[in-house]
Amino acid sequence: MVRKFGVLFGILLLVASFSGAAAQEGTIVDVAAGDANFSTLVELVQAAGLAETLSGEGPYTVFAPTNEAFEALPVAVVDYLSANPEMLSQVLSYHVVEGAVMSADAAAGDVATLDMGNPVTIAVDDMGVHVNDATVVTADVEASNGVIHAIDTVLVPPVTLPEVDPLAVTDNIVIAGSSTVFPVTERIADLFNQDGFGGTITVDSIGSGAGFERFCVNAETDISNASRPIRPEEVEACRGNGREPLGFYIGIDALAIAVSQENDFVDSLTLEQLAQIFTGGSSITWADINAEWPAEAIQLYSPGSDSGTYDYFVEEVFEEDETPIQNAAGVQFSEDDNVLVVGVESSPYAIGYFGFAYYQENQERLRAIPIEGVEPTQETGASGEYPLSRPLFIYSAPSIMQEKPQVAAFINYYLQNVNAQLGTASDQIGYIPTNEYIQRTSALFWLAGTGAISETM
């Protein structure tokens, strides 16, 4: 999936500092230590006892995460790795391969790493060189015993979570938040109960923003469903209650822009047209968008401002300025996606947006509109080709997971079972499963949240 919250400014700095770099004196560790962009990596290499290895004969190629890549990890995860040298060594060894692999000569395929031979997958396309979920963001930086590639993501080796026995789990779990994520969490909760969970799980659909308020400000829920990343002010509110938020990426949504099946004139929309529609509302007609369309007033349906879906739409379509949609004539807001579905279905001149799963459930009543010529599908959502694809999350905190073993057990169960519940089959929820590398990262986050050590990582 295309990374939508990247580090463009940092990448430009790195490109400027590394472009045209020639072979240098010194080992990979020497070269990395001489550049401030790798200071976190160098500290962790020393903490893991790998400095001697990487200063050896080599040659080695290091896929080196920048400081910004480490900063993208939750504090609890970096602290956890720093406190566990053996596991830290495995993670860092997964960034190292034998030989000198140059970006210009890279070919698609798997390359074995020093982490027990576990391979990384290298892909090459018009956008550059990619390693698992990471992108090589600079030209090669050579050293006397190998090559460094600066990458924008910390790679995670295979992680095995412990088995969960719901029959052995009791006490209650309180969950609230995103209406988009609600059907996923509700499904996992039902499965957990069917498998013998002895407590009670409460799942409320109130929107991502309201969910974070209950989780961070009021500190009254154990897990927060979210269809957007947590915001800095919400993180601070959580920390004020002794909660360090830890997010688990559980699926991908291709946000559906939908009209009634009776609407036979809108065949595609650009993001610019979408902004025009959700700015004008009923004060303009479809003919104002396209002269070939009916001169009928546009009827708008939108999630409310507490919704992560609303936040995401405003960010992508209006560059985070919610003024246009809030002032749109006749717009109908609701935190209930089912209300939006009914509203859009009711008129051929209505349009709305909601999570892909709600469209999938109601596709006999609705029609999804391609955006920028791309239809929302499993494939285009997973690849990021669809312009309105986005990640879905559940959040908890290490303090909660360690104080309430039932919460840790449920999240573990969630991570091990969610992908099988996502998809377009009749018995699945119509979101998109995450890939292997995202699943590994979530598993590492769970280990960090509970303080557990994986025996098979």
N, C-alpha and C positions, 0 to 999 in steps of 0.2 A: 504494500500500500504506500502511496506517496506520502512522505512525511510533511504534515501541514503546519507544524509548529517548530520550524527549523532554526538554524543558527547562521542566517545569511551573512550578517555583518562579520561574525567571527570567521566564517569560511572565507570571505573576501580578504580578511587580514592574513589568514593562513596562506591563501594562494599567493598573496603579494610577498610574503616572507619566504616561501619555499620555491616559487617559480624560478626555473633556471638553475636550481641548486646542482652543483657538480659533486663528484665523489669527494668525501671529506676524510681527514685524518680522524682516528679514534673509533671506538666501538659504537654500537647502537645506543648503549646506555650513555656514553659520553655525548653523542650528538643530541639525544633526547634531553639530557640534563642541561645542555646549552641553550635550550629554547623554552621560554616561559610557558608556552602553550601546552607543554607536556609535563608540567611540574607535578600534577596529581599522579599521573602514570608513574613517574620516576619514584615518588614516595612509596607508592603501593608495590612497585617492583622490589624496592629495598626491603619493605616490610614482609614480603613473601619470600625473600631470600633468593630471588631470581637474577640479581645483578651479576653474579659470577657466571651464571649460565650464558646470559646475553652478552657478556664480555669475552666469551670463549672464542674458540676457533671459528665456529659458524661454517658457512654463512647462514644467517637467519633472516627471514623477513618478518617484520613486526607490523601487524595492523594496529596502529597506535591510537587509541581514543584520546581526543583532545580534552582539555579541562572542561570544556562546555559539555562534552559527552558525559563525563562523570557528574557534572552538576545537574544533569537531567535526571539522574537517579535520585530516589528519595534518600534523605539523610540517613534514615534507619538502615537502608541497604548498604551504603558505603561504610557506615560504622560497623555493621555486622561482618562484612568482608574483612575489614581492617582488624577485627578482633579474632578472626579465624584464619590464621596464615595458611593452613592446608587448603581450605576452600578457596581463599584468595589466590593461591598458587595455581589451582586448577582453572580458575577464571582467566587469569593472566596468561597461562600457558596456552589457552585456547585462542589467543591472539598471535601466536608465534608458529611459523612453519619453517622447515629446513629448506635451505636454498635461497636464491635471490630471485624473487618473483617481481618483475617490473610491470608497472601499469600498462606500458605500451605493448608489452608482449603477453598480457594476460589473456587467457582463453577460458571460455565457460567450462565449468566442471568442478569437481570436488578436490580439495587439497588437504592432506592430512596435517593436523596440528600436533604440537608437543603434548597436548592434553590427551594422553592415551590413544593417540591416533585419530581421535574424533575429527571428522572433516568439517571444513567450512566450504560453503558453496559460493563460487565466484561466478558472477554474471556480468556480461559486457553488453551495453546497448548504446544508443545515441547519446544518452545522458551521462555516460561514463562507466566506471567500474564499481560493482557492488559486491559486498561480502556479507552473506546472510541478510540481515536487515540494515546493515551499515552501508554508507556511501563513502567511497574514497574522495576526499574533498581537496586534495592537493596533488601536485606532481610528486614523483618519487623523491625521497630524501635519502641519499646513499650514505653509508658509513663503511668503515674498513672491513667489517665482517658481515655486511648485508644491506638491507633496504628497510626504510620506514615508510609506511603509508599512513597518513593522517586520516582517521575515519570519524564519522559524526555520531556513532552509537557504540556503547559498550556491548561486545558480543558475550553471549551466555552459552556455556556448553550444555549438553544434555543434563537434565535434572529429573530425578525420580522422587515424587512425593510419597509419603507413607500411605498405606491403605487406610481407609476410613470404614469403621463399623458403626453405622447409625444406631444399631441396637444398644451400643455402649454409651450413647450420648444422651444427656438429659438437660434440663433447665431451658430457659426461654431465650429467644432471639428476636430482636426488634429491628425491622428494616423499613426504610421510607425513602422516597425520592422520585426519580424520573419515571414518567408514564411510559416512555419509550422502553426503558429497561425492565419495567414492571412485569410484562408477560414472561420474560426470561427468568427472573428471580422467582416469580410465582411457580413456574414449571419446576425449577430445581428444588424449591421448598416442598412441592407436592411429592417429588421423587424421594426426597430425604425422609419425609413422613412415611411413604409407602415402604421404605426400606427399614423402618423400625425406630425412627427418632422418637425419643420418649418425652420431649418437651413440646413447646408451642412456638411456632414461627408466625409473627405478624408482619405482613408486607402491605404498606400503604403507598398509593400512587398519588403524589402531591406535587411533582415537578422537581427538577434538579436543584433549583435555588432554595426552595422550601425544604428539600431534603437535607441540604448542607446546613441550613439554619438549625434544624432539629439535631443534626449530628455534631456540628461545631459549636454553635452558640448555646444551645440548650443542653447539649451532651446527654440526650435522652434516647438515642438510637445506637445500635451496635454496628450497623452497616448502612451506607448511603448509596442508593442507586443513582447513577449520573450519566447523562448523555453528552457531557462536556467535561473537560478537565477542571479540577478544583482551582479556584482563583486565589491569588495571593492573600487577599483580605480574609477569605474563608480559612486558609491555612493558619493565619495568625489567630483567628477566633478559635480554631481547634487547639492550637498550642496554648492559648489562654486557659483551656480546660484540661491541660495535660495530655492532649491527644495529638500525636504526630501522624497526620493522614497518610495512608498507604493505599495507592490505587491499583486495582487489578483490571487489566484490559481484557474484557470477556467476549467481545464481538465487534462486528462492523455493521454500520447502518448506511444504506444508500438512501438518503432522505428523499422521499417521493413527493414530487409536485403533481397533484392529482386534480382531474376534472371528472364530471359525470360521464357515464357511458353515452349519454344523450348528446354530449358535446362532440360533434364530428368535424369541427373546423380547426382547432388548435392542434397542429402536428408537431411542433417543436418550439422551444423558447430559448433565447439567449439569457445570460445573467443580466444583461442590461435591460432586456424586455421585462424580466421578472421584477427588477427594481422599479421599473415604470408602473407595472401592474399594482405592486404592493405599496406604491406611493399615492397613486390616484384613487384606487378603489372605485366606489360607485360614482365618483365625480367624472370618470372617463368611461369610454366604451371599448369593447373589443376592437372596433374599427379604428380606434386611436392607436392601437398597437400594430394592427395590420389592416390596411384598407380593404382587404378581401374578406375580413371577418365581420360578423353582424354588428350593427350599431346599437348594441344592447349594453346596459350598464354592467360593469364587472362586480361580482359579489365575492367578497374576500372572507376566508376563514383561516384563522391562525391560532397556534397555541398561545397561551398567556405568558406574561413576562417572567413568571416563576419557572418556566419550562426551559430545560437545556436545549430542546429543539428550537425554541424561539431564539435563544442566545446564539446558537450556531447559525441559524438563518440570517440573523441581523449581522453577524460577523462576516459571513461569506458574501451576502448580497449587498449590504449597506456599509461595509467596512466598519462595523461596530457602532454605527450611529443609528439608534433606534427611533429617532425623531420622525423620519418619513412614515414608517409603518404605524407608529402610534397616532399620527395625525391623518392617516388614510381615511377617506370617507366611507362610513358604513362597515368597517372591518368588524368581524365577530370573533372575539377571543374566547378560548376555553382551554382549561388544563386537562380536559378529558378528550383524548383522541377519538373516541367513539362518537362524541358530539360533533367533532369536525367532520368525520366521515359522513354522518347523516346530513349535515349541512351542505357539503359539496355534492352529495348525491341528489339533493333536492332540486337542483336547477342546472340546465345546460350552460348557464352563464356564470356559474360559481367556480372558484379555484381555491385550493388550500394545500397545506403541506403537513406531513407527519412521517413517523418512522416507517421504513419499508415493510416491517412486519404487519402493520395495520393495513397497508395497501394490499399485501399478499392475501390477507384474510378477506378483503372486500373487493378483489379485482373483478368480480362479476358485476359489481355496482359502479366501479370507478375505472379510470384510465390514467396511467402514469405518463407524463409528458417528458420526452427526451429534453435534456438541457445541453446546450451547445452541441446538439446533434448526437448526444450519447444517451442511450436508455439506461435507467437504473436496473442493474442485474447483479447476480452473485459475482460474475466475472469482473464487470466494470467497477463494482464497489470494492472488491478485494484488491484490484490493481491500482485503484485511485484514478482511473481514467474518467469515471463519472465525477463531475465537478463537486457534487454535494455528498460525497461519502465521508464518514466520520467514525471515530472510535466510540465504543460504549464501555462503561466502567462500573465496578462496585468499589466502594471505599470502606476501609476500616482503619484501625490503628494498632500498633504493636501492644500498647497498654491494654487494649480491649481483648486482643487475641490471646494474650498471656494470662489475663485475669479471668477470662471466660472461655474455657476450652471448647464449649459448644459452638462458639463463634468461629474459632480456628478450624474446628472439624467441619463446619458447614462450608466455609470458604474453600477448604481443601476439596471437599466433595463437589462443590460448584465447579472448580477449575478442572477436575478430572471428568466431569460429565457434560459440561455446557456445549462443547462442540458438536456432540451427537444430537443435541436438541435444536441446532440451528441449521437452516437450509430451506429448500423450497418443496420438499416432500410434504404430503398431506398431513403427516403427524409431526412436522417440524415447525419451529417458529421462524418466520421469514427473514431473519437477519443472516449475516455472513460469518462463518467460522473464522477464527484467527489462524494464522500460520504457525508452523512449528516453533519459530524463533520467538514470537510473541508469547506462546505458551511457556517456553522455557523461562522467559523473564518473569512472568507471573508466578511460576513455581519458585524461582529464587526469591521473589518478594515475600512469598508465603513463609519460606524458611527464615528469612530475616525477621518477619513479623512475629514469628513464634520463638525465634532463637534456636530452632532445631538445626541439626547437622544432617545433611543427606549422605547416606553411606554409599550411594551409587553415582554421585555427581562427578 
